[in-house]
Amino acid sequence: MVVTPRQGTYPSRPRWTRRRLYRTLGWAAIALVVAALVTVGLVWWLSPERHCTEGVEQRGTPAECVGVPDSGTFVFTDDLRAITDRIAKENADITAEDAKTPYVEVAYLTTLTVRDDDSNSAESVRHELQGAYLAQVRHNAAYSPKIKLILANPGSRSRHWQFTVEKLKARTGGDHPLVAVAGIGPSTEENKAAASALSDAGLALAASTATATDMVAERLVRVAPPNSAQARAAASYLHDEGYDTAALVVDKASGNLYARTLAEEFAHVYPRDTRSRLAERRYVYDSSQESWGNQMHFLAEALCDERPDVVFFAGRGKQLGRFLTELADRTCRGEQDDAWQNVTVMTGDDTSNLSSAQLAESADKGVRLLFTGLAHPRMWDDRDDIPDPAREFAPGGRMTEWFPSDTHDDGQAMVAHDSVAVIGKALQMARGENGSGNPRPDGKAVAAMFQVMISQKAHGAGGYLSFTEKGTVVGHGIPILELVRREGKSGGDEDQLQGTARLRKVVW
């Protein structure tokens, strides 16, 4: 028997109610998902990894923190944490309410987030900030106005220089204005444009590592010896050592002011008589092309035909390692009658930008490498007139005391020190010997003092510094260095092969 329920005993929900329920639940689920995504997005947007800190933003792909921190300092990379903390502490000491001393801001501008395609290494950047800090401490201990050192990062290869320059220009007013910028970075079109824009804004500029002959701006001085002086020093050394024919290898990449001017200057000064001559052919490559490594291979093979006494490499250190590899593996090296067994390569100061590990790798190539340096801690060994700042880089000096795990043979810390020290000297001169001038001179007043550092030279680690009308340093020695390898300690306790620069001679 089939029992049929009476009507109304088991009432069913209307179909439209079920549809509404499903729709409501669907919208609720969507709302929850959207809320979750918004929350995640806000966390990402507001995270320190994106906004970095006030005044510093993430830009580019892949993103990097660029700009000028409102506070003056920011840990752009873990590698810079220790020196950034030291600078922040010195800044806090002079800006404290009870300090009661006038101070101004001086920025140190250079790529602080280096990548593989940058010409400088993380190690060289760390050394620069160490040298800048030493100059800040030395100045603040003796002179007024004090220097608050702020960090400015234009990003890898200075891709975001315009953003960072605008941040710097915004700091030129107020009670403690930005008056000068040190550092600037390598000799590139981007950094040259940044220097020009900062000069137009009335700021005094002192470049540390820029050496291109045409790296000029109205209020810019360069504390490192320019490529013209480095080329003369290199040619003089090679002449004295009996090298005859030199072949010139040149990077023709657009915007590489360093390589272009170094090649031009060496080609001008090396030919001296019928004995010292340049090979008729120039050997060129283009580092802006992905195939530049293959180009190096064929250049090395072509040099087998020329077999010069010395190869002058006018290019960045980052390409130098590959060139040495190809030169060491050249086909003619295996020939029994090869008279070109021992190859010498001479190059410029960009080799100093390589890390100890990169230098060690290059030292293993079996090719003798000589290069002109920016400065060297032992360049004053045979002289009695050593400037006080240079003593800080000798054993027992503050640089070895503060940074015992770092060596400063690359000269980066020394020229960075000098770029800040020159600004400090100009500040002191602009205020006047008896302090009767403006307690906080502006950038134009500071820059005007660069040209009158004649009887009152700036005391730098690289020399007693004065400048020509075009901002070229006078009175700076040029060390001739040879790449060697040594056993050393890495960040841990294990041994690791390190490359370093052995001083061969100083050309004054």
FENZI-V922857 format. One record per pair of residues at least 4 apart in sequence whose ideal C-beta (glycine too) atoms are under 7 Angstrom apart, sorted by sequence separation. I is the first residue (numbers start at 1). J is the second residue. If there is no record, write none. Layout:
[[I,J] [I,J]]
This chain:
[[5,9] [13,17] [15,19] [16,20] [17,21] [18,22] [19,23] [20,24] [21,25] [22,26] [23,27] [24,28] [25,29] [26,30] [27,31] [28,32] [29,33] [30,34] [31,35] [32,36] [33,37] [34,38] [35,39] [36,40] [37,41] [38,42] [39,43] [40,44] [41,45] [42,46] [43,47] [48,52] [52,56] [59,63] [60,64] [69,73] [76,80] [80,84] [81,85] [82,86] [83,87] [84,88] [85,89] [86,90] [87,91] [88,92] [89,93] [90,94] [91,95] [92,96] [95,99] [114,118] [120,124] [122,126] [123,127] [124,128] [125,129] [126,130] [127,131] [128,132] [129,133] [130,134] [131,135] [132,136] [133,137] [134,138] [135,139] [136,140] [137,141] [139,143] [154,158] [155,159] [160,164] [161,165] [162,166] [163,167] [164,168] [165,169] [166,170] [173,177] [187,191] [188,192] [189,193] [190,194] [191,195] [192,196] [193,197] [194,198] [195,199] [196,200] [197,201] [199,203] [216,220] [222,226] [225,229] [227,231] [228,232] [229,233] [230,234] [231,235] [232,236] [233,237] [234,238] [235,239] [236,240] [237,241] [256,260] [257,261] [258,262] [259,263] [260,264] [261,265] [262,266] [263,267] [264,268] [265,269] [266,270] [272,276] [291,295] [292,296] [294,298] [295,299] [296,300] [297,301] [298,302] [299,303] [315,319] [319,323] [320,324] [321,325] [322,326] [323,327] [324,328] [325,329] [326,330] [347,351] [354,358] [355,359] [356,360] [357,361] [358,362] [359,363] [360,364] [375,379] [386,390] [393,397] [396,400] [397,401] [398,402] [399,403] [400,404] [411,415] [412,416] [413,417] [414,418] [415,419] [416,420] [417,421] [418,422] [420,424] [421,425] [422,426] [423,427] [424,428] [425,429] [426,430] [427,431] [431,435] [432,436] [437,441] [441,445] [443,447] [444,448] [449,453] [453,457] [467,471] [468,472] [489,493] [490,494] [5,10] [13,18] [45,50] [46,51] [52,57] [58,63] [59,64] [69,74] [75,80] [94,99] [120,125] [155,160] [172,177] [186,191] [198,203] [210,215] [225,230] [238,243] [251,256] [271,276] [287,292] [315,320] [333,338] [354,359] [386,391] [392,397] [395,400] [408,413] [432,437] [441,446] [453,458] [459,464] [460,465] [467,472] [44,50] [51,57] [52,58] [58,64] [75,81] [93,99] [114,120] [140,146] [154,160] [171,177] [172,178] [185,191] [199,205] [270,276] [271,277] [286,292] [332,338] [380,386] [391,397] [392,398] [393,399] [408,414] [431,437] [467,473] [468,474] [489,495] [490,496] [58,65] [59,66] [94,101] [111,118] [114,121] [140,147] [154,161] [171,178] [184,191] [198,205] [215,222] [271,278] [285,292] [313,320] [362,369] [392,399] [430,437] [431,438] [438,445] [457,464] [458,465] [467,474] [50,58] [95,103] [114,122] [139,147] [207,215] [238,246] [251,259] [270,278] [303,311] [332,340] [333,341] [431,439] [457,465] [465,473] [466,474] [487,495] [488,496] [56,65] [57,66] [75,84] [94,103] [111,120] [250,259] [399,408] [457,466] [466,475] [56,66] [57,67] [154,164] [168,178] [195,205] [285,295] [313,323] [380,390] [431,441] [465,475] [487,497] [488,498] [56,67] [65,76] [73,84] [114,125] [136,147] [153,164] [184,195] [211,222] [267,278] [285,296] [430,441] [464,475] [465,476] [55,67] [152,164] [205,217] [210,222] [453,465] [454,466] [463,475] [485,497] [486,498] [52,65] [55,68] [56,69] [112,125] [136,149] [168,181] [207,220] [211,224] [213,226] [250,263] [453,466] [463,476] [485,498] [55,69] [73,87] [111,125] [205,219] [211,225] [213,227] [285,299] [399,413] [427,441] [453,467] [462,476] [463,477] [485,499] [486,500] [54,69] [55,70] [73,88] [110,125] [204,219] [205,220] [206,221] [207,222] [208,223] [209,224] [211,226] [212,227] [213,228] [248,263] [393,408] [430,445] [462,477] [53,69] [54,70] [133,149] [152,168] [203,219] [207,223] [208,224] [211,227] [283,299] [327,343] [377,393] [430,446] [451,467] [483,499] [484,500] [132,149] [181,198] [206,223] [377,394] [450,467] [56,74] [73,91] [110,128] [199,217] [248,266] [451,469] [457,475] [483,501] [484,502] [72,91] [191,210] [199,218] [211,230] [248,267] [283,302] [427,446] [430,449] [199,219] [283,303] [351,371] [426,446] [429,449] [481,501] [482,502] [53,74] [108,129] [184,205] [196,217] [199,220] [324,345] [352,373] [393,414] [481,502] [52,74] [181,203] [195,217] [345,367] [349,371] [352,374] [481,503] [482,504] [180,203] [184,207] [186,209] [187,210] [192,215] [348,371] [349,372] [423,446] [426,449] [481,504] [108,132] [179,203] [180,204] [181,205] [182,206] [184,208] [186,210] [187,211] [246,270] [343,367] [344,368] [345,369] [346,370] [347,371] [348,372] [349,373] [426,450] [479,503] [480,504] [178,203] [179,204] [180,205] [183,208] [185,210] [187,212] [195,220] [343,368] [346,371] [349,374] [480,505] [180,206] [182,208] [184,210] [296,322] [300,326] [304,330] [342,368] [344,370] [158,185] [279,306] [292,319] [296,323] [300,327] [304,331] [320,347] [429,456] [479,506] [480,507] [148,176] [187,215] [287,315] [304,332] [389,417] [425,453] [478,506] [161,190] [165,194] [172,201] [279,308] [287,316] [293,322] [297,326] [301,330] [477,506] [478,507] [158,188] [168,198] [172,202] [248,278] [296,326] [300,330] [301,331] [477,507] [172,203] [231,262] [235,266] [244,275] [248,279] [320,351] [377,408] [477,508] [80,112] [158,190] [161,193] [165,197] [169,201] [234,266] [244,276] [245,277] [246,278] [247,279] [250,282] [252,284] [287,319] [307,339] [311,343] [313,345] [377,409] [389,421] [157,190] [158,191] [161,194] [165,198] [239,272] [246,279] [253,286] [307,340] [317,350] [376,409] [425,458] [227,261] [231,265] [235,269] [245,279] [248,282] [249,283] [250,284] [251,285] [252,286] [253,287] [254,288] [310,344] [311,345] [312,346] [313,347] [316,350] [317,351] [77,112] [227,262] [231,266] [235,270] [248,283] [253,288] [312,347] [376,411] [76,112] [77,113] [158,194] [247,283] [251,287] [310,346] [317,353] [375,411] [422,458] [76,113] [228,265] [232,269] [239,276] [317,354] [321,358] [328,365] [374,411] [421,458] [118,156] [227,265] [231,269] [324,362] [328,366] [373,411] [374,412] [421,459] [422,460] [68,107] [112,151] [118,157] [328,367] [375,414] [421,460] [113,153] [117,157] [154,194] [321,361] [325,365] [327,367] [374,414] [375,415] [104,145] [106,147] [108,149] [112,153] [115,156] [321,362] [324,365] [374,415] [102,144] [103,145] [111,153] [113,155] [114,156] [215,257] [320,362] [418,460] [79,122] [83,126] [101,144] [102,145] [103,146] [104,147] [105,148] [106,149] [107,150] [108,151] [109,152] [111,154] [113,156] [214,257] [324,367] [417,460] [418,461] [422,465] [103,147] [108,152] [111,155] [417,461] [418,462] [77,122] [101,146] [103,148] [105,150] [107,152] [109,154] [111,156] [212,257] [324,369] [80,126] [83,129] [87,133] [90,136] [94,140] [111,157] [212,258] [266,312] [79,126] [83,130] [86,133] [90,137] [111,158] [211,258] [214,261] [414,461] [415,462] [418,465] [65,113] [213,261] [266,314] [414,462] [64,113] [80,129] [212,261] [83,133] [90,140] [132,182] [249,299] [263,314] [94,146] [213,265] [262,314] [95,148] [94,148] [128,183] [259,314] [247,303] [259,315] [91,148] [259,316] [91,149] [352,410] [247,306] [352,411] [352,412] [107,168] [247,308] [87,149] [246,308] [249,311] [245,308] [246,309] [249,312] [251,314] [245,309] [246,310] [247,311] [248,312] [249,313] [250,314] [251,315] [192,257] [244,309] [249,314] [251,316] [105,171] [120,186] [189,255] [243,309] [246,312] [248,314] [249,315] [119,186] [188,255] [243,310] [189,257] [251,319] [393,461] [188,257] [187,257] [389,459] [105,176] [107,178] [187,258] [388,459] [389,460] [390,461] [104,176] [105,177] [109,181] [186,258] [238,310] [387,459] [389,461] [103,176] [104,177] [105,178] [106,179] [110,183] [387,460] [105,179] [106,180] [107,181] [108,182] [109,183] [110,184] [111,185] [387,461] [104,179] [108,183] [109,184] [110,185] [72,148] [106,182] [109,185] [387,463] [73,150] [74,151] [76,153] [387,464] [72,150] [73,151] [128,208] [68,150] [69,151] [68,152] [67,153] [262,348] [375,461] [66,153] [375,462] [65,153] [66,154] [66,155] [64,155] [409,500] [410,501] [64,156] [258,350] [409,501] [407,500] [66,160] [60,155] [59,155] [67,163] [68,164] [66,163] [67,164] [66,164] [379,477] [60,159] [68,167] [60,160] [67,167] [68,168] [379,479] [59,160] [376,479] [59,163] [375,479] [376,481] [372,478] [373,479] [238,346] [372,480] [373,481] [370,480] [371,481] [370,481] [55,167] [234,346] [370,482] [369,482] [369,483] [230,348] [230,349] [363,483] [227,348] [362,483] [363,484] [364,485] [363,485] [359,483] [379,503] [360,485] [376,501] [378,503] [376,503] [379,506] [373,501] [363,499] [360,497] [362,499] [211,349] [234,372] [360,498] [233,372] [360,499] [359,499] [359,500] [230,372] [356,498] [356,499] [356,500] [224,374] [209,374] [224,415] [223,415] [223,418] [223,419] [119,316] [119,317] [119,318] [223,422] [221,422] [209,412] [209,415] [208,415] [208,416] [208,419] [207,419] [206,419] [206,422] [206,423] [204,423] [204,426] [124,352] [219,447] [124,353] [221,450] [119,350] [121,353] [123,355] [120,353] [121,354] [123,356] [183,416] [119,353] [121,355] [183,419] [121,358] [182,419] [223,460] [182,420] [204,443] [223,462] [202,442] [203,443] [182,423] [202,443] [202,444] [204,446] [223,465] [180,423] [204,447] [237,480] [233,478] [221,467] [226,472] [233,480] [225,473] [230,478] [222,471] [224,473] [229,478] [221,471] [222,472] [223,473] [138,389] [220,471] [222,473] [225,476] [225,478] [216,470] [216,471] [134,392] [179,441] [177,440] [179,442] [180,443] [134,398] [179,443] [134,399] [177,442] [180,446] [179,446] [237,505] [130,399] [237,507] [236,507] [130,403] [233,507] [130,406] [147,424] [127,406] [127,408] [131,412] [143,424] [131,413] [135,417] [139,421] [145,427] [127,410] [130,413] [131,414] [134,417] [128,412] [132,416] [136,420] [127,412] [128,413] [131,416] [132,417] [135,420] [139,424] [143,428] [124,410] [127,413] [131,417] [135,421] [145,431] [124,412] [128,416] [132,420] [135,424] [145,439] [145,440] [106,420] [106,423] [104,440] [102,439] [102,440]]
